[in-house]
Amino acid sequence: MFASKKDIVGVDIGSSSVKLVRLRESRGNYQLVNIGVMPLEPEVVVDNMIMDSAAIVDVINNLMAEQKIKAKRVATSISGHSVIIRKIMLPIMTEEELEASIQWEAEQYIPFDVSEVNIDFQILGPDEKDPSQMSVMLVAAKKDYVDDFVNVFSEAGLEPVVMDIDCFAVENMFDVNYGFVDDEVIALVDMGASAISVNVLKGEVSVFTRDIQAGGNLLGEELQKRLGISSEEAERAKLGDRDLEDVDSDSIDEVLRDAVENLVQEVQRSLDFFSATSTEDKVRKVYLTGGVSASQLVCETLENRLGVAVEVIDPFRNVVINEKEFDTDYLKAIGPMCSVAVGLAMRKVGDK
């Protein structure tokens, strides 16, 4: 494969695995060129923080070699405690004026010292109620946290040209595959191994985001704790294996139901908070992604709890796939965990 000048590889470093996706775009249509997933050992990434950069460099290098990718430019993304996303109201001004004053404006909204963060913003448009004000999406990420990610790619001999936020990468992927409907309020919920991101959109504008530090790992942890089984057995039980020694299947199901309830409750809290603060808008539909969305139990519990339709996102819905090159069953199986990487692979150099 020759690396075209505009080729960007989407690389999503999660807490349980690294996902890599490369797409080719022509006239707004995307074709899948490469995809790879490699697991990470526990404790390599903890609470979105990189604890063992050498292990990640190895995995990225192995993925690039396995996929025979020569391209060097990558898009990646971050999330968690070190990233602050705020929707703020400011007097109407041009992008240039805001660029000049954003450091000062941001100071009031960020719990970190402004000198310690990278700041970016997007003007969302005039406020509906007060045309002299405009709403702005403010994003701040701690510099040392961003540097950890940049350094991993540099050590792997790659050049990160786009640094995105997980929930916005999912939004990007969703837009290409499903599109937004004006004024329709939906929630994109990305449930990973150790974190959940909730992004509520009205039309194509993000109106509420929240990161929850809990994820699919909770299911395995609860199984281990309450049933006294090993992490391998818990992983098997989580995936539907009920032939474990000394443990009856009813006990496994009960623990899983409780753990899923806890996860779903966190999502419900976030959406309830959004509804309470945004009087006229209610979420009409939830689109679910992330590794945990493969669980039927999670989808059903979420639907029952929220009382709205829940659909699992297919990140390849509008992506052209050559069935001679890719196993479609495999893509279907790993699809839920690849949404962020697909969204990243759709980025271009210079994207905001």
HELIX and SHEET records of a PDB file:
HELIX    1   1 SER A   53  GLU A   66  1                                  14    
HELIX    2   2 GLU A   95  GLU A  107  1                                  13    
HELIX    3   3 VAL A  114  GLU A  116  5                                   3    
HELIX    4   4 LYS A  143  GLU A  155  1                                  13    
HELIX    5   5 ASP A  166  ASN A  177  1                                  12    
HELIX    6   6 ASN A  217  LEU A  227  1                                  11    
HELIX    7   7 SER A  231  LYS A  238  1                                   8    
HELIX    8   8 SER A  249  THR A  277  1                                  29    
HELIX    9   9 GLY A  291  ALA A  294  5                                   4    
HELIX   10  10 GLN A  296  LEU A  306  1                                  11    
HELIX   11  11 THR A  328  ILE A  334  1                                   7    
HELIX   12  12 GLY A  335  CYS A  338  5                                   4    
HELIX   13  13 SER A  339  ALA A  345  1                                   7    
SHEET    1   A 6 GLU A 159  ILE A 165  0                                        
SHEET    2   A 6 ARG A  73  ILE A  78  1                                        
SHEET    3   A 6 VAL A   9  ILE A  13  1                                        
SHEET    4   A 6 SER A  17  SER A  26 -1                                        
SHEET    5   A 6 ASN A  29  PRO A  39 -1                                        
SHEET    6   A 6 VAL A 319  VAL A 320  1                                        
SHEET    1   B 2 VAL A  45  VAL A  46  0                                        
SHEET    2   B 2 MET A  49  ILE A  50 -1                                        
SHEET    1   C 3 VAL A  83  PRO A  91  0                                        
SHEET    2   C 3 GLN A 133  LYS A 142 -1                                        
SHEET    3   C 3 VAL A 117  PRO A 126 -1                                        
SHEET    1   D 5 VAL A 205  ILE A 212  0                                        
SHEET    2   D 5 ILE A 196  LYS A 202 -1                                        
SHEET    3   D 5 VAL A 185  MET A 191 -1                                        
SHEET    4   D 5 LYS A 285  THR A 289  1                                        
SHEET    5   D 5 ALA A 309  VAL A 312  1                                        
END                                                                             
